[in-house]
Amino acid sequence: MGDEDTAAPADGSVLANGSVPADGSALAGSTVERPTPTLPVLIDACCAGGGVVLEAASILADRAPGLERRNWGFQSWSEHDAATWRELLNEADRRAELAKGRVARIVATDPSGDAVACARRILKAAGIADRVIFAQPDLDKISRKLMMPACCGGEPRGFVFLDTTETAISKMSRVLDLATSLHAGTCGADPVRAMLSTMPTVALTRDDLLIRTLGEPARSLRVMPNNEEAELAVFSAANGAITAGEGNAAAEDSMPAEDAVESSVAPSPATTLIDLGDGKPCPVLIPESEQFARRLRKVAKLRRKWAQREGVTCYRVYDADLPDYSAAIDLYEGSAATPGRWLVIAEYAAPREVDPSLAEARLLDILTLAPRILQVDPDNVFAKARIRSRGGSQYGKQAGGSNPGKGGKPRGGRGGSASNRPSQGAGSGTPSDIRTRRLPLIEEGGLTFAVNFNDYLDTGIFLDHRITRGLVREHARGKRFFLNLFAYTGTATCYAADAGVEETVTVDLSNTYLDWAERNMEQNGFVGPDHHYVRADVMSWIRDMRQTRNRWDLIFCDPPTFSNSSKMGRRTWDVQRDHVELLVGLSRLLSREGEAIFSCNLRTFRPDIEELARAGVVLTDITDETIPEDFARNKKIHHCYLVKRYTSEEAMRRVGMSEDAIRERTRELREASARKPADTKRFRR
């Protein structure tokens, strides 16, 4: 759990020395043959990797660590005493056999299904899975699991433990809600809930969210699990059966003086309950969140009507309508094959002057309120992180699930200065994984696409390009050859194929995204040798293709803002710096009547119109035509242009350059060396 000096406060032994029965002194004393005055109960409400319940179950079962192991390195040592070793094993087996009669309730739960699965595997490998009961993260379900056999006798006594140090921010609102329910319990007729009201709550945390939520003072110890500072706080039971001070005093006595840093946490106001109109008041950390709730209810109603009218199933519901609640909320509805509703919530990075803890509390209120108002299962809510960097951002797989980090670290979403595009080479997971996994399917424009809410910072489809994809289909009608550069998951390729093009080429540097693109194509029935998927650095690939006779009637290009993928070698990519080279290159791949659609989402993007015109490339800005209504609050969500090739002279006239400049350019071209002869081979994969 941490350093040798500070592990004790985090694993339960310190708590056991106080009024909370957590270690062998409590667990070992409870047997069927000789009931004790109290029966130990442990509820691990954030079981994460299963460390706490593993320790508790091992103590209850009186099992020596490694008892199941049969081969040890020291058994080959020449001085090894096999007889003594057998005696030790027999003694350990005897103690474990005697402990089988011990009775306790160890209940584990977690809002993350992956965390529960991990805990189950660990307990099974240790051979003590039968000692722990797993429950859904719901008060009623946990209460049912706590029912004690009548033969046990005694009064159940224990505590609720929460380790929130590794909890994803998207799951935190569920943890706080569960903690509130477990801590309050009830003093009514239900004996199990009455028991809960006698149990204190112990939390290992790195922020004050639980203190703000439970709304009562606590005394705490500063600890260092995994060498990172945290606090172990003891909250008194709801009915006052145990005080925080009692548990803390005992804990302090058991720690070295230099490690037991006692702090008194000032009382915090209780959470505010707000009415959402469904008869169930919703707790929030900040009273002002009621204004956000009203706003979200209003815009959700308007957006729902618009979506039904337009036949849109995935759309942006809320886009930083209130400055203090600066987040984007996207709603996804599954197809008939995978029905369901999902929310993706991306908080825009707060200004530096905003208190990080206040920003985090607001985000948690958003995560609490949004699923209630939009009628989405809390398990289907995902918080996304946007890490800003100079020149934009690059995205790949998420580290640590959907946790955007704690206060102070920048978080953001589309519309900030950070890019929303994956960099070249991002998401280079196992290639076959994306092809075989069962993923939610969504529908758009009569097509079906796979989306992934868990593993990547983007879901697999950019909702702000809904109209742009429609333009691809419109411009692809009657065309023969289509090329998709920086293709991501190939959604534009699907639209072009749906328009009836004869051949498609999809280029990206990521194997994962190419597999995803091929899956999307197959999902819509577009298979066969005329659909090619090329893993390549786009800029290098364009240079190679310019030396061939391969030309395309329609090209779609949506590059990232910035990339420094190792797959690109020593090159980096910056859309502002490199767009002229890119657009000139792709213009040379157009057929005589061909055209390209170019998009980027760098807010400050400014195309070099004159330099492009000197190369015979003309851009027509169609951005306003491509911004969907649900993104209308942010007109700079992306830039979009039609790209056509002309002679340099005609291009320069079209953009209004002077005749002197045109004559100078004509002279330069006359003096330029002749082009190299081109290969005559058509493109093959």
Rosetta blueprint (number, residue, H / E / L):
1 M L
2 G L
3 D L
4 E L
5 D L
6 T L
7 A L
8 A H
9 P H
10 A H
11 D H
12 G L
13 S H
14 V H
15 L H
16 A H
17 N L
18 G L
19 S L
20 V L
21 P L
22 A L
23 D L
24 G H
25 S H
26 A H
27 L H
28 A L
29 G L
30 S L
31 T E
32 V L
33 E L
34 R L
35 P L
36 T L
37 P L
38 T E
39 L E
40 P E
41 V E
42 L E
43 I E
44 D E
45 A L
46 C L
47 C L
48 A L
49 G L
50 G L
51 G H
52 V H
53 V H
54 L H
55 E H
56 A H
57 A H
58 S H
59 I H
60 L H
61 A H
62 D L
63 R L
64 A L
65 P L
66 G L
67 L L
68 E L
69 R L
70 R L
71 N L
72 W L
73 G H
74 F H
75 Q H
76 S H
77 W L
78 S L
79 E L
80 H L
81 D L
82 A H
83 A H
84 T H
85 W H
86 R H
87 E H
88 L H
89 L H
90 N H
91 E H
92 A H
93 D H
94 R H
95 R H
96 A H
97 E H
98 L H
99 A H
100 K H
101 G H
102 R E
103 V L
104 A L
105 R E
106 I E
107 V E
108 A E
109 T L
110 D L
111 P L
112 S L
113 G H
114 D H
115 A H
116 V H
117 A H
118 C H
119 A H
120 R H
121 R H
122 I H
123 L H
124 K H
125 A H
126 A H
127 G L
128 I L
129 A H
130 D H
131 R H
132 V L
133 I E
134 F E
135 A L
136 Q L
137 P L
138 D L
139 L H
140 D H
141 K H
142 I H
143 S H
144 R H
145 K H
146 L L
147 M L
148 M L
149 P L
150 A H
151 C H
152 C H
153 G L
154 G L
155 E E
156 P E
157 R E
158 G E
159 F E
160 V E
161 F E
162 L E
163 D E
164 T L
165 T L
166 E L
167 T L
168 A L
169 I H
170 S H
171 K H
172 M H
173 S H
174 R H
175 V H
176 L H
177 D H
178 L H
179 A H
180 T H
181 S H
182 L H
183 H H
184 A H
185 G L
186 T L
187 C L
188 G L
189 A L
190 D L
191 P H
192 V H
193 R H
194 A H
195 M H
196 L H
197 S L
198 T L
199 M L
200 P L
201 T E
202 V E
203 A E
204 L E
205 T E
206 R L
207 D L
208 D L
209 L H
210 L H
211 I H
212 R H
213 T H
214 L H
215 G L
216 E L
217 P L
218 A E
219 R E
220 S E
221 L E
222 R E
223 V E
224 M L
225 P H
226 N H
227 N H
228 E L
229 E L
230 A E
231 E E
232 L E
233 A E
234 V E
235 F E
236 S L
237 A L
238 A L
239 N L
240 G L
241 A L
242 I L
243 T L
244 A H
245 G H
246 E H
247 G H
248 N H
249 A H
250 A H
251 A H
252 E H
253 D H
254 S L
255 M L
256 P L
257 A L
258 E L
259 D L
260 A L
261 V E
262 E E
263 S E
264 S E
265 V E
266 A L
267 P L
268 S L
269 P L
270 A L
271 T L
272 T E
273 L E
274 I E
275 D L
276 L L
277 G L
278 D L
279 G L
280 K L
281 P L
282 C E
283 P E
284 V E
285 L L
286 I L
287 P L
288 E L
289 S H
290 E H
291 Q H
292 F H
293 A H
294 R H
295 R H
296 L H
297 R H
298 K H
299 V H
300 A H
301 K H
302 L H
303 R H
304 R H
305 K H
306 W H
307 A H
308 Q H
309 R H
310 E H
311 G L
312 V L
313 T L
314 C E
315 Y E
316 R E
317 V E
318 Y E
319 D E
320 A L
321 D L
322 L E
323 P L
324 D L
325 Y E
326 S L
327 A E
328 A E
329 I E
330 D E
331 L E
332 Y E
333 E E
334 G E
335 S L
336 A L
337 A L
338 T L
339 P L
340 G L
341 R E
342 W E
343 L E
344 V E
345 I E
346 A E
347 E E
348 Y L
349 A L
350 A L
351 P L
352 R L
353 E L
354 V L
355 D L
356 P H
357 S H
358 L H
359 A H
360 E H
361 A H
362 R H
363 L H
364 L H
365 D H
366 I H
367 L H
368 T H
369 L H
370 A H
371 P H
372 R H
373 I H
374 L H
375 Q L
376 V L
377 D L
378 P H
379 D H
380 N H
381 V E
382 F E
383 A E
384 K E
385 A L
386 R L
387 I L
388 R L
389 S L
390 R L
391 G L
392 G L
393 S L
394 Q L
395 Y L
396 G L
397 K E
398 Q L
399 A L
400 G L
401 G L
402 S L
403 N L
404 P L
405 G L
406 K L
407 G L
408 G L
409 K L
410 P L
411 R L
412 G L
413 G L
414 R L
415 G L
416 G L
417 S L
418 A L
419 S L
420 N L
421 R L
422 P L
423 S L
424 Q L
425 G L
426 A L
427 G L
428 S L
429 G L
430 T L
431 P L
432 S L
433 D H
434 I H
435 R H
436 T H
437 R L
438 R L
439 L L
440 P L
441 L E
442 I E
443 E E
444 E E
445 G L
446 G L
447 L E
448 T E
449 F E
450 A E
451 V L
452 N L
453 F L
454 N L
455 D L
456 Y E
457 L L
458 D L
459 T L
460 G L
461 I L
462 F L
463 L H
464 D H
465 H H
466 R H
467 I H
468 T H
469 R H
470 G H
471 L H
472 V H
473 R H
474 E H
475 H H
476 A H
477 R L
478 G L
479 K L
480 R L
481 F E
482 F E
483 L E
484 N E
485 L E
486 F L
487 A L
488 Y L
489 T L
490 G L
491 T H
492 A H
493 T H
494 C H
495 Y H
496 A H
497 A H
498 D H
499 A L
500 G L
501 V L
502 E L
503 E E
504 T E
505 V E
506 T E
507 V E
508 D E
509 L L
510 S L
511 N H
512 T H
513 Y H
514 L H
515 D H
516 W H
517 A H
518 E H
519 R H
520 N H
521 M H
522 E H
523 Q H
524 N L
525 G L
526 F L
527 V L
528 G L
529 P L
530 D L
531 H E
532 H E
533 Y E
534 V E
535 R E
536 A L
537 D L
538 V H
539 M H
540 S H
541 W H
542 I H
543 R H
544 D H
545 M H
546 R L
547 Q L
548 T L
549 R L
550 N L
551 R L
552 W E
553 D E
554 L E
555 I E
556 F E
557 C E
558 D L
559 P L
560 P L
561 T L
562 F E
563 S E
564 N L
565 S L
566 S H
567 K H
568 M H
569 G L
570 R L
571 R L
572 T L
573 W E
574 D E
575 V H
576 Q H
577 R H
578 D H
579 H H
580 V H
581 E H
582 L H
583 L H
584 V H
585 G H
586 L H
587 S H
588 R L
589 L L
590 L E
591 S E
592 R E
593 E E
594 G E
595 E E
596 A E
597 I E
598 F E
599 S E
600 C E
601 N L
602 L L
603 R L
604 T L
605 F L
606 R L
607 P L
608 D L
609 I H
610 E H
611 E H
612 L H
613 A H
614 R H
615 A L
616 G L
617 V E
618 V E
619 L E
620 T E
621 D E
622 I L
623 T H
624 D H
625 E H
626 T H
627 I L
628 P L
629 E H
630 D H
631 F H
632 A L
633 R L
634 N L
635 K L
636 K L
637 I L
638 H L
639 H E
640 C E
641 Y E
642 L E
643 V E
644 K E
645 R E
646 Y L
647 T L
648 S H
649 E H
650 E H
651 A H
652 M H
653 R H
654 R H
655 V L
656 G L
657 M L
658 S L
659 E H
660 D H
661 A H
662 I H
663 R H
664 E H
665 R H
666 T H
667 R H
668 E H
669 L H
670 R H
671 E H
672 A L
673 S L
674 A L
675 R L
676 K L
677 P L
678 A L
679 D L
680 T L
681 K L
682 R L
683 F L
684 R L
685 R L
